[in-house]
Amino acid sequence: MLGRLRVEGAGGAALPRRARQVLGVLAARHDRLVTKDALADAVWGDDLPGNHVAALEQYVSLLRKALQPGRGRAGSFIVTGDGGYRFSTERAALDLAELRAATRRAEELPPGSAARLADRQRVLDLVEGPPFEQEDTAWAAAVRLEVREATQAALVELGETAVGTAPERALRLARTAVEADGYLERAYRIAMRAAAALGRHDEALRWYQRCRATLSAELGLEPAPETRRLYRELVGLRPVAPRATDPVPFAGRAAELELILADPPVRILHLAGPPGAGKSAVLAELVRRAPGRVGTGTAAAAVGPLRLSWLRSALAQLGAGEPLLALLDAAAAGSRTLTRPELEDLAVPLDRAGPVLLAIDDAQELDAGSVAELAWLHQRCPRLGIVAAYRYPHALAGRPLGALPADLVLRLAPLNPEEIGDAAYERSGGIPALVCVADRPAGVGRAVAMHVARLRTAWMPGGAWDVLRLCAALGTLRVEQLARLTGTALPEVLDHVDRLVHAHLLAEGPGGHVRHRSGLVRDAVAEQLSTAHATHLRDRLASA
């Protein structure tokens, strides 16, 4: 029941809608006798048929025959009682019943105990989607609310437990909780602490801003004191104690890192690469290899009170003292640009004997004031190198960063088999985001691969995705075959292939053949096709 309900009878014929509703009501009230009047009221409401008792008996008989053929009334999980029916979970397993039992057990166990957390995880494993989504009735709404509350309780308790030991997982759980309920401050705090534990200071602050904006816009409220206190700790008024995390393995990019860390540095270097190319990982590796020489920040949400968050993060990594950080906080609070004296103060930690790098992730989001401040620091500090990371050069069109010309544009190519091994290369195609999940469970790898593929094709015509789907379903194809299968002119297909090869989603072979570069992307895209659709495509290819 925890997801879309579909029931089919013998021969694949779908059962009538009313029969499915009868089953849904009995399942929602499992192990309790539901009188025929109460059952009819839930199914029909005010539109009762002339003889609703007979109609119910007919639907129950149909369900018994379809779901347990040959079992007979005596062995059916739909048990006839005194004036009604009962869904017996002693005779049929029911995911909703298991969820309720797991939730009840968890509430009775000590907080943080292994058994309690196991029951919370079982709730998440069971829920594939909201129950009875198509039913606009009071009984269905009550069950949806019950399942939602059980899911949220599991998400936040597991998330809080994971912050110190598995912050990436804690962040995923918190994100899921916020997407389901944007007013749940507890989930925002988990996300803030998890991002901080991962060293992603700016992301932690963005979670607070999102919480504040949601509460203010929808409810006219400010975040709770506990949330505001955590925010103040994150911006440095009371530092958050560092949390130990396992280091993320880093592979390849030796030539790129050597170039970026050269002495003297490239004065303005643009680091470009599509989503998943590893730009953020390269910046983090720069900090690890040259602590005190490299400071990084992200401009992804550098607006309003966070306008200077990227610069604050970078200067903190370069060892700037509290007075300089307070200077930035004051300017950010007023949403203003820095004055000349303030810029002179900031130049002090950047104007050193050795080379210093300021690296900005998502640099295309920098506003005009930030770009002007960067240009001033560039002129003032001759030993300062600036690294601006973004997805594609065309992302700078009409953006302020376009006014900061690059001395060098370095585009990140996929990693090669020598750097990551043949097995990981076959799965990932050398795309760093997929290298990280190549050994994870299949569902995790496919989810990340689908996200990367969607991001990399977002700017392409829709026909490019059709090419990806065909190659996922049919394997290696010639461009002429793609043209016939899609009914598209060959020049247009070639344009799609060019774009997909450039985005490192397809690889070329001899004789005009193309195939998926990454096994994970291929599997993720193929998963979106039904067996019937894939069979139809193979038949079309064979006939062509």
N, C-alpha and C positions, 0 to 999 in steps of 0.2 A: 504493500500500500504506500510505501514511502517513495513516491515518484509517480510517474504517469501510470494509471491503472489501465490495463488492457486485458481482456478476457476473450478467448476464442474457444468455440466448441469444436466438435468433431468435423473434420473436413475443412477446418480453417474459417468457418463462418463466424463472424463476430456476433456476440450475444446482444440482445436488445439493450438500449440505454437504461431502461427501467430495471432490468435484471442486474446490470452492473451497479446501479444505485442501491438496490436491495442488498447486494453483497457488501457494498461499501459501508452502509449503515450498520449491518451486523458485525463487520470487522471493527468498525470504530467503537462499538460497544461490546466487544468480545467478552465471552464468558459471563455475560449477563443476559437474562431473558428479556427480549424486546417484544412487547405485545404487538399483535397485528395492528391495533389502532395506532400505537406509537410509530410503528414501522411505516404504515401508510401515510401518517402525517409528515414524517421526514422525507418520504419519497415524493409525494404529490402536493403536500401543503394544502392550500385551499381548493385545489383542482382535483378532488377525489373522484375516481371513476364511479360508475353506478354501483358496481359490486367489487369494492376494493379487496375484500377478503379473498374472493375467488381469484382475482388478479395476482395477489401476493402468493397464493398457493401455487399458481401456475409458474410464476417466476422462480420460486424456490425449487419446484420440481425440475425446471429447466437447468438451474444451476447445479443441482445434484447430478443430473445425468451428464452434463458437460464436463464438470470438474472431477467427478469420481465415477466414471462409467462402470456399471456392473457392481458397484458397491452396495447399492440398495439403501433405502431410507435408514435402516437400523445402523449402518456403518458410516453414515454421512457426518461430516464435521458440522453441518447445519442441523442442529438437534431440535426436534419439535418438543416444545414444552407446553405448559398450561396456558393456552390462548396466545402463543407466540413462538418465537424461534430464538436459538442461541448459537453463536459461533464458538465452537469448542476448540480451544488451542491445545487440548490433549489429543485431538485427532488431526490437527493440521497446524503446521508451523506458521506463525504470523509475525512479520517484522515489526509491526506496530506494537504488538504485545511484548516482544523482546526489548524494544526501546523503552517502553514504560517500566519493565522490570529492571533494566540497567539503570535508569534514572532513579528509581526508588531505592535500589541498593546503594547507589553512590551517595544519596542524601543521608543515608543511615551510617555510612562509614566515616572514619576520621579524615578531615581535610589533609590532602597531600599524601595519603596512604597509597601504596601501589595498587591495591584492589580498587580503590575509588577511582584512580586515574584510568585503570583498565576499563572500568565501566563507562567512564566519560568517553574514552576512545571508541568503545563499542557503539555508542550513540552516533558518533560521526561516521563510523563505517557503515552503519545501517541506512543513514539518510542519503538518498540519491536525489531527492527533490521534495517540494512541498506535497503533502498528501491531499488527494481529492481536489486538485487544482481547478478542475472544470466544474466543480459543484458550488453554486452560489446559494448556499443554504446555511442556516445557523449551526447545524450539527457539524458540517464540514469545516466551517470557519473556526469552531471551537477546537477541533483536532489540529488544524493547521497552527493555531496559536500555541497549543500544547507542545507540538513538535518543535516549533520555532524556539520556544523558551528552553526546552531541553537541549537543543542544539547550541544556543547561545551560552548556556551554562557550561556545556562541555568545551566550547571554543575558548572561553575566557579562563577557565580553570587550567586547561592544558597549556594555554598560552602563557599564563603567569608562571607555571612550573617550568616551562622551557626557556624563559628569558635568560637565565644564568648559564644554562648548559647547551642549548640549541637555539640561539637567537634567530637564525634564519627561519626555523620552523615556527617560533613564537610570532614572528612578523607575518608569516603566511596565515596563521590562525587568526591573528588580530585583524588582518585585512578582510578575511572572510566574514568575521563578526561585524565589522563596520559596514561592509556592503549589504549585510542583511538588516542591520539596524544602525542608522547613522547617528542615533542619539545616545549610544552606549559608551559613556565616557571611559569606563573600565577598559574597553577594547582599545581606545585611543592611547591610554596610558601604557598598555602593553606594547603597542606599536612604537611609542616614543622610547621606552626603555630598551626594546629589542634593537631598534635602529642605532641608539647610542652605544649599545654593547658591541655592535658590529663596526663601530667607528664612523657611522654615517650620520654625523652630527646635523647636517643640514636637513636630511630626511626626517630626523626626529623632530626638528622644529616645524617642518611642514605638516607633520601629523597634528601638532598642536593648532596650527593656523586653520587646518581643515576642521578640526573639532570646534574651534571658536566660531568659525564662519557658519557652520551648520546650525549650531545652537542659537546663534544670534539671528540668523535669517529666518529660521523656522519657529523658534520659541521665544525669541527676544531675551535669551538668558546668556550669562557669562559662564565659562567652565567652572567646575567646582574648585574649592580651595586646594584640594589635593592635586588636581590637574595643573592649576596655575603654579603651585609650588614646584612640581616636577619641571615645568617649563623654565622657571627661574634657575633651577639647578643646571639645566641643559645649556642655557645661554651664559653660564659661567658665574652667576652670583654666588652659587654654592656648588662647586664641581661635583659631578657624579663620579663615584668611585669606579675605576676601570674594571671591566669584567674580562676574565680570561676566555678567549675563544681559540678554537683550533685554527692554525694558519691555513689559508686557502692555497693549494699548490699552484705554482705559476710555471708555465711552460713556454718556451720559445721567446720570440721578440728580442733576441740578443742584439742584433744589429740596430734595431730601432731604439732600444734603451741606451746603447752606447752613443748613438747619435744625439739623442735628447740630452744626455748627461755630459756631453762634450764640454771641454774648457778651452776657449770661451764658448758659451752656449749660442745656439741659433737665437737671434734676438726675438723674433716672432715666428713661432712654428704652429701651423695648423695641423691638428691630428684628426683625420677624417676616417670614417668607417661606418657601414650600415649597422642597424641594431644587432647586437650580439657579437660585434667584431672584437670586443675586449678593450674598448677605450678606457672605461672606468678601471678595469683591472691593470692596465698599463700605468695609469696615474697612481694607483695605489702601490704598485711595484716600485715606481720612482721614489715615493716617500720611504718605502722600506729599505731601498738600497742607498739612499742618500738622505738619512734623517737630518733635519736641521738645515738642509739645503733646498728642499722641495716642499712647497706648501700647496695643497689642493683644496678646491671647493667646487660646488655645483651651482650653476645659475638657473637650474630648472624652475625654481619658484622664487627667484630673487626680485620680488616686487613688494611694494609697501614697506611694512616693518622688517621684511627679510631682504630688502634690496641689497644690502652689503653682507649678507650671511656668507656668501662664497669667499669674500675677501677676509672676513673675520676668521673663518675656518683655516684659510691658507696661512694667515699671519700667526695664528696660534701654533700651528705646526712648525713655523719658523722661529718660534721662541719669543714672540712679541709679548711684552709685559701687560699687566692689567690696565695701566693708564691708556695704552694705545687701543686695547680692545674696548674699553669704556668709551673712548672717543668715537669708535665706529658704532657702538650701541646708541650713542646720543644722536649721531647723524641719521641712523636707520629709524630711530623712534620719530624723528621729524620728517622722515621720507624726503630728505634733501641730499644734494650732492656735497662732497667734501670741499672745504675751503682751501685756499692756497697754504696757509699755515698748517692745517691738518695734514695735507698731502706731504708737506716737508717733514712733519713728524713721522709719517708712515714710511718715508724713504729711508729712515735711519736703519731699520733691520734689513732693508733690501740693498743698501749701498755698502756692501761688505767687500773684503779683499777677495774672497772666493766667489764663484758664480752662484747665483740664487735663481730658482725657478718658481714662477707663479703659474699654476696649472688650473684651468677652469673647465670643468665638465659641463656639457650642455651649453656651451658658450654662445650658441646662437640666440639664447634667451637674454643676453646682457642688454640692458637699456642704454640709451645714448649717454646718460651721465656716467655709467660704469665704464663704457668704452673710452670716453674722454679722460676719465681718471687713469685708466690703464695707459693711454697714450702719453699722459703727462709723466707717469712713473717710468715709462719706457725711455723717455728723453732724459729724465733726471738721473737714472741709475744705469750707467753703462754696462755693469756686470749682471744686469737683470735679464733673464730670459722669460718669455711668455709662451705658454703652451695653451692653445685654445682648441678644445675637442668638441666635435659635432658630427652629425651623421653624414650629410652629403654637402658638397660645395654649393649646390643650388639652394640649400637651406638658408644661405646668407643673403639671398636676393631680397632687397628692401629692408634688411636688418641693419642695425647700427654697427654690428661687428664687421660688416663689409667695408667700413671705413678704416679698419685696422689691417693694412695689407700684410700678407704673409711673406716672410723671407724664404719659407719652405713649406710646402704642403705634403704631408706624409700620410698616405692612404694605407690603412691596415688590411693586408691580404689575409686569407685563411692560413692557419698553421699547416705545416707539411708533415708527412708520416714520420720523418726522421725526428721531429720534435715531440710527437705525441704517441707514436707507435701505430702500426698498421690497423689494429683492431679499433682503436679509438677514432682513427681517421675514417675508416669505413662507416662508422656510426654517425660521426659528426660532420664529415666533409671538411674538417679543419676549422669550423666555425667555433670560436672560443666558448660562446655561451652553451653550445651543445657538447663540447668536450667535457665541461663540468658535470654534465648529467649523463654522459655516455654509459657509466656503470651503475646508474641509479635504476630503480624499478621501471619497467617499461612504460607504465602510465605517466610517471613523472617526466621521463625523457620525451614522450610524445607531446605532452602538454607544453613543455618549453619549446619544442620544435615548431609546433603549430603557432605559438605566439611570435616566434622569430620570423616564420614565413609570412604571417599576416602583416607584421610591421614592415618587412622588406618589400612587400608587394603593394603596400597601401597607395603608393603614388603611381602604380602602373595601371594600364587599361584592364578591364575585366577579363579580356581574352587571355591575359598572361596566366591568370589563375586556372583557366580551363586547360592550358598547356601543362601546368603542374599536375593537375588531377589526372590527365591522360597518361602522363609518364609514371605516375604513382600506380595506376591501375594496370598498365600494359607493359611497363618496363622501358627498355631502350627503343626509341622510335626515330625514324627519319623525319625531317621537316615536311617532306611531301605527304607522309602519312598523317602528320598532325593537321596539315591543311585540309585533307579529305575528311578526317574525322570531325573537325570543327566547322567545316563548311566555310572556311575563311581563306581569303586570297593569300598566296604564298608570301608576298612581300610583308603583309601584316603579321603573319606567323613568324617570319624571320625577325621582325621588330620585337615581338614578344620574347623570342628566344634570346636575342641580344640583351634585353633587359634582365632576364632571369640569369643568364650567365654572368653578367656584370654584377648582379646581386649575390653571386656565389650560391645560387640555389640549384642551377643546372650545370652539368659538365658536358663538354663536347667530346665526341669520339670520331673516328674516321668515317668518311663517306656521308657526312651530314647528319650523323646520329647524335641524339642528345639523351641524357638520362639524369636522374636525380643525383646530386652531388652527395647528399647526406642520407644515410639509411633511416635516421630518425625522422627527418622531414618527409621522406617518402612514406614511411609507415603512418605518420600522423595524418597526412593528406589522404592516403588510401583508406584510413579508418572512417573518413567522412562519406565514403561511397558504400551504398548497400551492395550486397552480393548480387542482387538482380541487376543493378546498374553496371557493375564490373563485368558480369557475364555478357550483358548486352554489348558493351564496348569491345570485348574480345571477339564476339560474333561479327560485329561490324568490321573489325580489323581483318579477320580471316576472310570475309567476303570481299573486302577491298583488295 
